[in-house]
Amino acid sequence: MRLKQELATTADLVSAVLKREQLKRETAQHAKAVWEKREDFSSLKRKFPSLLNAKEDEELFYDKERVVKKVKQTEQPYVLSLP
């Protein structure tokens, strides 16, 4: 029974790692696609500078900053009290 439970836990861990790695691969593919689109857009801007010289277009070259969520600490820090 214990071995079966440990194998099930191991299988869950393996599937979680597989899912994480697939997500990382998809993220890298999306980042590459965005990079290629930005490259195409910059070449168009160089080719037609008078038509595509808006300030709003410049924002498309940069990633928006991600909002970092702060993790709340639920546990109190361990304090050693001296007698």
N, C-alpha and C positions, 0 to 999 in steps of 0.2 A: 504494500500500500504506500509506504514511504517512498520507495523507488519510483512508483508511478507518479506520485505528486512532484517529486524532484524533476522527473523527465518532462512533465507538463509545464513546470516553471521554466525549465530550460527552453522548451519549444516556444513559450511565450516571449522569452527574452530574444530568441533568434528572430522571431517574426517582427518584434519591435525594432531590432537593429536593421532588418531588411527594409522595413517601412521607412525608417530614418534615412537610410542610404538612398532609397529611391526618391525621397523628397529632396535630398541634397542634389541628386543628379538633375531632377526637374528644375530646381532653382538655378543651377548652373546653366542649363539649357535656355531658360528664360532670360537670364542675365546676358548670355551670348546673343540672343535674338535682339534684345534691347540695344546692345552695343552695335550690332550690325545696322539696325535702323537709324541709330544716331550717326553712324558713319555715313550712311546714304544721305541723310539730311544735311550733314555738314558739307558733303560734296555738292549737293544742290545749292547750298548757300554760297559756296565759292563760285559756282557756275553762273548763278543769277543773283548777285549781291543786291541789286536794286529792288528786286521783288520780295526777297526774303530777309529783310533787315529789320524785323520787329524785335523789340525788347522781350516780348512774351515768348518768342521762339528761343531765346537764349536759355530760358528756364528748362527747356526740354533736354538740354545737354547734361543736366545734373540730377542726381537722385535726390529725392526729398528726404530730409532727415527723419529718421524713425524716432518715435517717442519711446523712450526706455522706461519701462514700468519698474518701480522700485518694489522689491520684495519685502514684505513686512516680516519682521522676526516675531514669531509667536512665543518663542521660548525666552525666558529671562536669562541673561548671562549668568554664568556660574560665578558666585562671589565667595571667596574664602574669607571667613571671619576668624580673626585670631582671638584667643581667650584673653 
